Amino acid sequence: MSSSSSSSSTSTTSPTWVAFGPAGVVGSIHRTDDGFAIRMSSEGAYHGAFPTLDIAKSAVHAALGPGVDRPEFSEH
């Protein structure tokens, strides 16, 4: 998704959704003051200020690359 931007100073609040793929955890979505931010397991920084949870889930899926199945999401 082209609407994401990198931000390492994102202030997160509860709840969090964890994204699981066939090999385990691939990323997470965190509610922020601006909407939702994603963090991929392979990176340390939060990305984006997505307006809805569904758009943030799509961003996690897109970040996994082409041909990868959509991960399952679990609220924590």
N, C-alpha and C positions, 0 to 999 in steps of 0.2 A: 504494500500500500504506500503510495507516495505521500500520504498525509502525515507520516510519522517523522519525528525528529528526535535527536538524541538529547537526553537530559540526565545528568548524573546527580542533580540536586532536587529530584522530584520528591515531594513529601507524600508518603503513602498513609492510608488509613485502612481499617478493616472493611470488608473482607478481602480475601485473596482466593484466586482460582488457580489451581495447578493443572498444567497440561501434561497428559501422559501419552506417550507413543508406545510402539511395540517394545522398545528397548528401555523404557522407563520415563522419568521426568524429562521433558524437553523445554519447558519454560513455565512462566507464570504470568498472571494478570493481577494487577494491584489497583484498587480504587484510590484515586487521588482527588485533590481539591478541584482539578480541572477535568475529571472524567475517569479514564482508565489508562494505565501505563503497562507496557509489557516488558518482561525481562526474560531473555533466552538463557538456557542453562549454560551455553558456551560463552556467554558474555556477562560482564558484571554490571553494566549500565542499564538503566531504565530507558525505554524508547517510547516516544509518542505521548500525545494527549488525545486519546480517542474518545469521542463523545458517548459511545454506547458500548456495552459489554459485547454485543454481537460483532461490532466492528473490530474490537480488540481481539476477539477470538479469530476472526479472519486474518488479522495481522500476524498473529502467532503462526497460523497455518501457512501463510505466504512466506514467512521467514524461514520455514523449514525447507523450502525449495520445491522445484517442480517435481511432480510425480509422487510426492509423499502424501499418505493418507492423513485426513484431518485427525488431530489428536482428540482424546477424550478430556473433558474438563471436569474437575471436582472442586467444589467450594470448600474452603478451609477457614 
